[in-house]
């Protein structure tokens, strides 16, 4: 994944590689092609793995801070990639939990306002049992619905055939469970409809409140389980050393430049000496040949 085009695309968008002065210099090339940008990323980023499985990510740009940031972002994206479906599940449940939390707060306020207005703080035992039963069924239906949606999401993201068969079986089971719950909920709602009008309104408010409470409890439990699953899924690798901005330049290397300059000067010096000697001898020969002719 670290060497994939998908990762390179994310780096290109994140840092604006085509026009970033720290990467392409102060005068970026105009009309640069996508393949050329990919080559730039390949040139500035190095991903190496040793025999012990240790992966080293390094980046080389004109800015030490940008180099460190690029290496850090690689690890950040790798963490996001490793978490995969469990992260999606956790985020989905968090969204549902936030929504139900607001609905629960509103239901509590509505129920309290009705109690204060009509001075009703209790219901006959029969009505209470019916309401409790309905609340339990509604909570079970919501929990099964969340599970069904997650199975459908996993079916789209999973690439393993055995896993797909397992998920498909769980999906069918959840659909059958939801159908049975909806049927029983319909029968229980008919029982509630037979209560007196004021008691009926009280029962409906109480039912709504209890359903929200139970759904909130179910989602809270699922949220904790999703966080644990995500933590286990993301433990495939561990960051040993975080990226830091270097204090010394990686290139040009002065020692190598001095050595190369010395060698070049020596070669040129020897060549110049031979050339001067050759020219001197040539002139002497020309002078000797010219003297007898003059005599």
N, C-alpha and C positions, 0 to 999 in steps of 0.2 A: 504493500500500500504506500509506503514511504517513497518508492520510486515510480509510482503510477502517474499517469497523465492527469488523473483526477486530483491528486495532491498538487501537482504542478499548477493546474488551473486555479486552485484555491489560493496558492501563493501569488500567482500572477494578479489575481483580482485584489487580494489583500494589500499588496505592496505597490501596485501599479508599475510592474517591472519595466514595461516599455518606455516609461517616461521618468522613472525614479532616478534623480541625479546620483544617489549613493550607489546605484547599480550600473547604470549605463553612462554616467558622466554628465557634465553640464550641457552637452550638446547631443541630445538623443537623435538617433537616426529617424528620418521621416518615412512614413508608410512602411513601417517594419511589419513583416509577416509573422503569422502565428508560430510557424515552425522555428523561425529565428528566435522568438521569445522563449520557446521551450528549450532551445539550445543554451540560451543565456542562463536559465534556471539550472540546467544540468551542469553548466560550468561553475556556477557560484556555490552550488550545494553538493556536499559529499556525504553519502550514506555508506558506512562500512560495517561489516559484521565479522567478528573474529571466531576462532574455533570454539570458544566457550559460550557463544551466543550473545556476547556483549555487542550492542549496536551503538555506533558513534555517529552523531549527526553534526556536521560542521558547515558553516556558511562563510563565504569570503566576498566582501563587498568593499567599497571605498570608505564605508563608515563602520567602525567597530560596534556601535550601538545597533545599527540595522542588522549587522551580521548576527549578533546575539539574539535579536528579536525574531529573525527568520528561523533560527534553530529552535527557539522556544515555541514558536507557532507550529512547527512540525510535530513536536511532542503533544501540543494541545489538540491538534487535529487527529493525531493517532489515538489519543485517549477517547475522543468523541467517536471515532470509528470502532474502537474495541468494545464500547458499551452496547452499541447496536440496539436490538429489539427491546431489551430490558429498560433502556433509557426511554424509548418511545412509550412503553407501558407506564412507567413512572410519571412521565409528563402528562399522559392522557388522564391518569387517575387524579393527578393534582388539579387539572382543569375541572374535572367532574366534582372534586371535593370543594373547590372554591365556589362553584355554582350552587351546590347543595347547602353549603354553609350560609350563603346569603338567603336562600329559600327558607332554611331553618330559622334564621333570625326573624324573618318577616312573619313566618307562621307563629312563632312565640308571641310576637307583638300583637298579632290579630287575635289569638286565643285569649291573651290576657285582657285585651280591650273588651271582648265579648263577656268574659267572666265579670269584669268590673261593672259592666252595663246591666246585666241581668242577675247579678249576685248568684251565679251558678258555679259551685265549686265541687259538685259531685253528680254522678249519674247512677241510676239503678244498676245493680250488679249485672243483669242480663246485657244491657247496652254496652257496658264496659268490656265484657268478655268478647262481644262481637267486634268492637273497635280494636281491641288488642289483637284478635285473630287477623283482622284485615290489615292492620299495620305490619304484622309479621309477614303476611303473604306479599304485600307490596314491597317490603324490604328484600325478600328473597327474589322477587321478580327483577328488581333493579340490579341486585348483585349478579343474577344470571345474565341479565342484559349486558352488563359491563364485561363479564367473562366472554360472552358471545362476540362482542365487538373486538376484543383482544384476539380471539381465535381467528377472526376474519383478517385482522391486521397482520398476524403472524403468517397466515396462509400466503399473503402477498409478498412478505419479506423473506420467508424461509426457502432455502434452495435444496434442502435434504429431502429425498423421497420418503424415507421412513418417518421423518419428523412430520412431513405433510400428511401422511396417512393417520398418524396419531392425532394431529391437530384437527383433521377433518372429522374423526370420530368424536372428539370432544365437542366440536361445533354441533353435530347432530344431537348429542346428548343434551346440550344446553338448550337447543331449540325445542326439544320435547319437554324439557322441564318448564320452560317459559309457557308453552301451550297449556300444560296442566295447571300451572299457577293462575293463569288468566281465567281459566274456567272456574276454578275455586273462588277467585276474587269476585267474579260475576255473581255467584250464588250468595256470597257474604254481603255484597252490596244490596241485594234484594231484601235481606234481613234488616239492614239499616234503614231502608226506605219505609219500613213499616212503623218506625218510631214516631211519636208526636212531633209536630212541626218545630217547636222551640228546642225540644230534645234532639231533633234531627239536625238542626243547625249546629248545636253544641257538639253533637257526635261527629259531624263532618269536620269541624275545626280541630277537635281533639284527634281525630283520625289523621288529618293532614300533619299535625304537629308530631305525632308519634311515628308516622311514616318517615318524616324528615329526620327525626332523631335516629331511627334505626338505620336508614340509608347512610347517614353521616357516620355512624359507628362502623358499618360494613366497609365504606370507602376508606375510613381512617386505617382500619386493619389491613386492607389491601395495599394502601399506600406504604405502610411500614414494611410489608412483605416485598413490595416492588423495590424499595430502597435497598433492602438486604440483597435481593437478587441482582440488582445493578452493581452493587459493591463487589459481589462475587464475580460477576461477569467482567468487571473492569480490572481485575487483579492478574491479568495475563502478563503484564510487564510492570517493572518498577523503575522510576527515574533515579539513577544513582548520582549523577552530577548535573545540575541545571546549567543552562548556557549562560555565559558571561561575556561582556565586551572585553576583547584582548587589549593589553597595554602596549604590546609590540606589534609592528607591522609584519605580516606574513611574507610580503614581497614589496619591492625588490630586496634581495638579500645582499647586504653591503660586502660581506666577506667574499661571496662568490663573485661579485662585481669587481672587487679589487684583484682577486686571483686572475679572473679572465682578462682584466685590463693589463695586468703584469705580463701574462702570457702573450697577449696580442702585441704589446709593446716590444717584447723580446723577439717575436717572430718578425715583426715589421722592421726591427733594428737589424736583425741578421740579413733580411732580404735587402734592406737599404744598403748595408755594407757590401754585400755581393754585387749589387747593382752599381755602386760607386766604383768598386774595384774593376768591374767589367768595363765601365766607361773609361776609366783611367788607362787600362791596358789597350783598349781600342784606340785611344788617342795616340799612345806611344807607338803602336804599330803603324798607324797612319803617318806619324811624323817620320819614322825610319824609312818608310817606303817613299816618302816625298823627298828626302835629302839626296840620294844618288841621282835622281832625275834632274835635280837642279845643278849638280856638278857637271 
